[in-house]
Amino acid sequence: MTFRTLLLPAVVLCASVSPVRAQEPGPVWTKLTDAQRDEVMRFGDDYKLFIGRAKSELAFVREAVRLVEASGFKPWPAVPSRNDVRPGSKWYAVNRDRTIVAFVLGTDPVVTGTRIVNTHNDSVHLTLKPNPFRESVGISLFDTAVHGGIKNYQWVNRPLALIGRVTKADGSVVTIDIGHQPGDPVLLIPDIAPHIDNDFRARTNRDVIQTEELDPVLALTAEAAMTALRTKYGLGREDFLAADLEIVPAQMPVDVGLDQQLIGAFGHDDRSNGFASFRAIVEVRAPRKTAIAYGVDNEEALSWTTGINSEWFRTLLAEIIAAQEPSYSDLMLRRALRASQVLVSDCTTAMEPNFPQPYLPNGSARLGWGLVFKEYGSGRQAEAEFFAQVRRVFNEAGVHWQTHAYRAGYGGATIAQWFANADIDAIDVGIGILSMHSPMEVSSKVDLWELHRGFKAFLSAPATTAR
């Protein structure tokens, strides 16, 4: 037997399992049929309506509940039984109105692993300090704090809305939404005029407007402000100690560019990925592995009871396992986590046409080139085996994708680390956007559509061999 003969079986074997070819990198729009382009535009219109109503964590969960309930998902019972965990049954669960999970039970038990798409519901915004009322030169202002990383100067001289809710001492709840309806007043953070700013021109980029100067006008006088709050909402100063209120841009989503292929909106990061994941979960039918869309709170500002570090999600998985199995043990949950896989989805910075310097010309995400695998370097990327598996799933579904990496010294963070620490195979995906963390971020409709298609393919994919 010759050496060539010995090699022949291996060559044939490799050829038999060669992966489906990926779509060629480049603009996606030109590769689509007319019917697909119409679908992209309809998907973008749906997204604009959703994100225009979902400008906070509370609002996102409210809108996500509406979306999944319309597709037959039911609230997860407080005491689930075996009858509740039949394959194909559809459920959702909400944690403190700020975190949501929607899932479709698979034919395989949860102890053999799940497929998860994780996003976060919060975006950068201004919030109120516990005692938010202050005056300056007789004008009443809101004293604010910042949630997440922003460029302060981008938030001045623009209409701002106040949204959220206040829980009063008697337990009653007052919902606030000021600035979105026709005729509503808006808040605004004023800036100094160029005629008199000589003493401030030496300030550098991040300090042009300092954080303690991000205080919007509430009313002309303190008396007028409190009269308005008391008359319309029945609120006094002390009620704001238990206020979950956010100051967000009042402008609604709009198309950007004459071709209408881009969307300008507040909150792309990360409610765009969240919308795509919950649209995908309602389209999943009879999965082999339980399919989960998980929207978590507080990614932009560490974690808390509704954040990724909360035990709430583990408890939910444990409840499902306990309902499926004759007896439950902690080892079952650990094995379920180890056998699970997750796409942690978040926005990344697409190449900026006016500031291309920080990007890799051949390695950073581009608008309109499809969903993005975010490969951030050693210690922050998936194992090659899992990356290859997800690539194959996307390729077989005809999903257009690209990769993204930063130049040395640049980059952001994601919450994939929590899943990796739980022994779950995880990889970062998402879409690229312009003007990240600004009051008006910009995304591509076709990227968002491809992300949705990728999520659906991943959640519906056949089971793979366990590690």
C-alpha positions, 0 to 999 in steps of 0.5 A: 500500500502506497503513502498516497493510498493511505492518505486517500480516505482522509482526503475523501472524508474531508471533502464530504464534510466541507462547509457550505461556502459563505456569502462573499463579503460586500454590500448586501443590498445589491445581492437581494431579489426585489422581494427580499428588498421589500421584506427588508424595508417592511422589517425596517418599518416595523423596527422603527415603530417598535423602537420609537415606543421602546425608549427605556428598559421598562418600555422595551419589556412592555413592547416585547411582551406585546410582540410575543403575546400576539404570537401565542406566548403565555406568562410562565406560571408561578408553579410550573408542572410537567404539563407546562413543558411539552415540546413546542409550548411557548412562554415568557417570563419577566423580572421586575418589569425590566428583563424578559425571557421568551422561550419555545420548549424543544423536543430535547429536555433542557438538561441536554442544553439550550440555544440562547440569544442574549441582548440588553434592553438599556441604552445610554440616557440621563436619569435623575438624582434622588433629589432632582430639583435645583435652581440657577438664576431663578430658573428651575432645572432637573439635576441629572446623572448619566447612565452609560458612556456618552459624549455630553455635548451631544445632548444639549440644544435638542428636545428631550422627553421625560419617561418612566414611572414614579411609585408613591409612598402609598404604593400607587404608580404614576406613569410619566411620558412627557415630550412625545405627544403633539402639543407636549412640552419638552425639556432642553439643556441650553448651551452658551452662545458663541458671543460670550464663550471665550472663557470656555473655548479651552475645554477639550472634547469630552469637557465642552459640556461637563457632566454636572452641566447636563441639567435641562430646564424644567420650568421658568420658576420652581413654583411653576414646576411644582405646580405643573407636576402636582396638577397633572400627575399629583406628584410632590418633591418627596415622590421623586425619591422613588422615581424610575425616570429617564431623560431621552431624545424626544425625536422619533425614528427616521430614515436617513439618506435618500435611498432610505436604507438607513435608520436614525434613532435613539437606542439602537444600542442595544434595542435593535438587537433585542428587537431582532431576537424577539422577532426571531423567537416568535418565528421559531417552530418545534426546535430540537433544543429549547430556543431562548430570547433573553433581554437583560437590563443594566449592561451599560452600567454594571449589573443589579437585580435585573442585570446579567449577574442576577441569579434570576435566569438560572432560577428560570432554567432550574424551574424548567428542568424541575418541571421536566425531570422526575427529580431535580439536582443542581448538577442538572442545571450545571450540565444544562449550562455546559451543553448550552450555546449563546449568541451574545448580541450587541452593537459595534461601531461601523466604519465611520466615513468622516473618521476612518482612522481608528478602524481596520480598513479590511477588518472592521464592520461596514454598514450594509454588509450584514450581521457582524461577528465581533472578534475582539482578540485573545481572551474575548472571543469564542473558541474556534470550534464554536465559531466554525459551527455558527458560521456553518449555520449562517452559511446554510441559511444564506445569511450574509455576515462579516467580522469586526476587530479594532485597532490596538487600544480601541474597543468596547465590552460585552456581557459574553463573559457571564455566559463564558463563566457559566461554562456556556459556549458564547460568541459576540454578534450584532450589527454595526452602527454609526454615532454609537451612544449618541442621541441619534444612532444610525443603523442599516435596515439590511444588517438588522434583517440579516441579524434577525435571519441569523438568530432564527437560523441559530435558534432553529438549527439541529442539535450538535454533538455535546462537548 
